[in-house]
């Protein structure tokens, strides 16, 4: 028994380590880190300012402009290198807000049962019935296009889905005897939620976090494309697609390059989520008990 | 090695040199040889991980989880020419269900919940004999339903599995196994989840079917009393090897292998109290088995020669094989008898339950249960499932909101809900759950698990806390290093020790134990029972021991409370209740209690063949 290796660290870390045995997780981590590195380091290596007019509009690649110029004659490569940060931070932040709100609601609903559960989940259903874009547009048109507002709204839009998932996976755990044991000890309720139940559902929640990031990337990019995200002249991958879509047939690069970056980022996150999901089915497949 | 001498007898199955290997090399079981005559039952006993289920599955041509059957022969129904293991998968498939059938442990999960039972029975026939006429199928279903003791009418066959009781479901499971008149059935702990009364009926059905239809049965179990009641032969397995094989009467009365002897000594007796035998250490996993005899590190009769070379399987007397150099040595076969406890003179009771009633909507689970428990005594609460014994124990620790009663602890009333009780009251009554698998949070280390209880009642610095936790762990026989591991790195017995340590960390006065040994192996259970006895004596603990095992009650308890349909049927000193039961229900419970000897068998084992 004492010869057994002991695993230490928070459960999310263990879940990651378990998942990294799969090749898809490793590919996902590599791709995601690559995109994040591009976004963070890009401004340092960009040849021009993102808002500098350095050439004629829609110049073809070559001659100092590796990816050509955009509709205003700005360097596409420089805008690409600058335009990653908003996408990365906004999608992470929106997904995080969605997770915190959704997990809280889901955990409380699963643990309380009865009318509290019923009430919370019906409220979530109401949220769920409003499409993301409509929901965000409503408030953005009322308050104005602010980055923090877009992040917050996309986060809130994630909440009902996350709450449903959390409630679903926590429903089994709240019936387990170690929860009853804690209740018989009169352990504070928040501590039961936080210390007894939450660590047991970390893995499915990590998968959900990955899915939420991917949705955030897509949602925020869509809002940018529609002109409700980052405002010109700042650079943003979504905004770049919007700005240059007019000449997509003859000059595809200013649209394709940022589009590809968004797709690769989403792909990387998705692969990590897939890998972590693999560990869940992996543990349930393991035959316990006798050899 | 065993020679196949009994060629004139009809064998249901004859297994020689069976070997099942793990994917990474190394074996799960090896050198397994036995035969079962038609109409006979071979009981396979062994602890978790001994390979008994692996042997059972191998008879169906299966190996679990990446393992492979790499050696040996299996001849079925006296067919000496065909080795079943060498058949291609299609031929094996045809054999399964028709010639070799399987009865799983949990019928509830083996039956399809969305198909009517009549259809499920019919499917078995249609799958193997597609040309069978409708009328013939119905006739055979009716016959098999009668054989397993279920109603044969249409209305019953129209039911879904969830509309049947656990016992009825298992009867269906057995019915599905025998409906094609197989030569051999493999039963994998078919009565584990059932009440004793139901268990006995199921065992009777199995026995009768085997005798009448000439079916050989391999009955895998860890319960020696089940084996004693049903088997004609016993095969004892330890760490992937057969250590002893023989007729039931010789093994139970004159076991030769030290492991078998220890195992029998670990089974409590119903008629008197014993000092249960425990086996030190734990069984080795396949990866790190010792050299020579696998049992030698734990064997009281081990000598240097035992660790030198693998031990052969030898026939010590006719039809009785043992894998041991010192067959017949080791601890005595009958453990030391102890007197029943003397009744303490009645002091002020520490727990006084007056008219405890619990109702869930219209259903009354407990109805006016009253009893007292004196300081330092062990009060056993017995009853079948549904008697309300778990509800009673949960009500005491404040998990049942619906209770109406007066429960006095040390003279002061306890609130129905734990959250409304004072810190001292919470500390005084601690609870240990049936399954340590469920009651220990898998995401917390042992230190965190025990620490939760410790922190609830103590405020000390980190070093004092660690010291205190190490201290309670050592009290239950665990090393301080255990602190850093997660529950799934521990064996079942070790986990239950952690659960006990956690309760002790509160420094309680009353320990409520809810069936805490029912999920454990025989020898592990003995160790836990001895530990509880020791703790009770040393810490003056009052114990409420909820169980359905009457022999265990005899071994551990001072007084017994018999619970029947939510009411107290009988309460009294352990010797009196078990030896001179007054209530009809107690008598019925006692009549159904299986004992690990031959005196109480309904039917004698089949006479051994003369060689």
Interface residues (C-beta under 8 A of the other chain):
Chain A: X1 X2 X4 X6 X7 X8 X11 X176 X177 X178 X180 X181 X182 X183 X184 X185 X186 X187 X195 X196 X199 X200 X202 X286 X287 X289 X290 X291
Chain B: X22 X28 X48 X49 X50 X51 X52 X53 X54 X64 X65 X240 X285 X286 X397 X398 X399 X418 X419 X421 X426 X431 X433 X435 X438 X439 X440 X441 X442 X443 X444 X445 X452 X453 X456 X479 X481 X482 X484 X485 X486 X489 X490 X491 X494
